[in-house]
Amino acid sequence: MISPHGGRLTARILEGERKAEAFEKAKFLPVLKIDDESVSDVENLAAGVFSPLEGFMGRADCRSVLNQMRLQDDLPWTIPILLDASPEEAETLKEGEEVLLAKEYGRPVAILHLEEKYGYNREELAQKVFLTLDRAHPGVAKVFRMKSILLAGPVDLIEMSPTPFDRYKLVPKETRFLFKEKGWKTVVGFQTRNTPHIGHEYVQKTALTFTDGIFVNPVIGRKKKGDFKDEVILASYEELIKHYYLKERAVMAILQMEMRYAGPREAIFHAIIRKNFGCSHIIIGRDHAGVGTYYPPYAAQDIFEEFPDLGIVPLFFKSFSYCKKCQSVVNEKTCPHPPAEHIQFSGTKIRDMLVKGEVPPPELMRPEVARVIMKFENPFVESDAENEE
Amino acid sequence: MEEETMTVSIPASLYKKIEEAIKGTDVPSVSDYIARVLREKLSQGKQPEEVFTKEDEEKVKERLKALGYID
């Protein structure tokens, strides 16, 4: 099986006595309230999803990631993992001491071993990660909402927060064990934030032809208005896998994490995460992790050229459509027929049909999948703030 | 902040060869080319295999069973 990024999985979830001690200690520590996205980051750090990171980045790693897309030790890393605080909050916290990270309603989440407090330049952070300063970009907007001080240091997770989707929540240690149990030596990861249409199935099964198994890994967490709700994505994939995949060849588990919409940089980040889950390959499609028209359609594929040492193999897919003449899903290399014969897998078109209560044709979506989506009264996120845990 | 760099010597003829080879590609400089090649080469070394303790393995197995991932 493929090694985790950096050679070993981070394991900082407290158990047994250490957990009980942490709960006790928590009563006397200074508290920093964190939002749901930071809670997800803490959980992913502690569970090894972000291996080899052990905590929130300090200034040197943050600068290195912004400027070189690598950690200080030269390991590829493209998205800074940061924890922000207001000057007033930071003032009460001392470097070298422990801080309790708690949810906004007070539930203890983790202990931060605070090593460093530092300031940063919002414009630089946004421009380097998102390649734009346009506040209409959701990632840029978030950077400009961040508080002005960053806190760094390793975190020890006291307890995973319960979610409505715990049934699907696996950590890298578990997926690695699962893949090994199934006898998979090569596994292709599929990142998604959408319900599956026939085109997705085609891509997944094409990749699966060359690997032992597929790991469908929907991102659960804050999404944009108009995206499918998390429960809809999971239900639709469950239905697809049940009817159209071999049970011994497909696994689905969630990734609880905020989408950054950082396009190319995020594609590398997603690849690192899947490598930690035990995937040897990852599917990278058109405009992976993009939003609007901020990134060229294949920028998220081109960037892999710069990381020959990533340690996970990207499988690139370009555009594909359904050809009425071929009566199958085709791409630009497999079909000689003109565009008039092609039906595009337009998410907007499928969405419009579902909203009107129409079942999309089977060339676009499996009827079982469409029916599951249509069972939900409103399958879409209605506002940008909705869909938070 | 620029990345700290070190100087390494290569034969001038090789430098010229690389310069020719990267013309018209997305590789911005000979230094970048060499860094990419070396990173690729160094990443091909054997990586350590993740080892589970018996206790860990049992715990993970139980949870995967409870969730229905394994029988």
Interface residues (C-beta under 8 A of the other chain):
Chain A: M1 I2 S3 P4 G7 R8 L9 R63 S64 N67 Q68 D74 R167 Y168 L170 K173 E174 R176 F177 L178 E181 V251 D302 E305 E306 F307 P308 D309 L310 G311
Chain B: M1 E2 E3 D26 R36 V37 R39 E40 L42 S43 Q47 P48 E49 E50 F52 D56 E57 V60 K61 R63 L64 L67 G68 Y69 I70
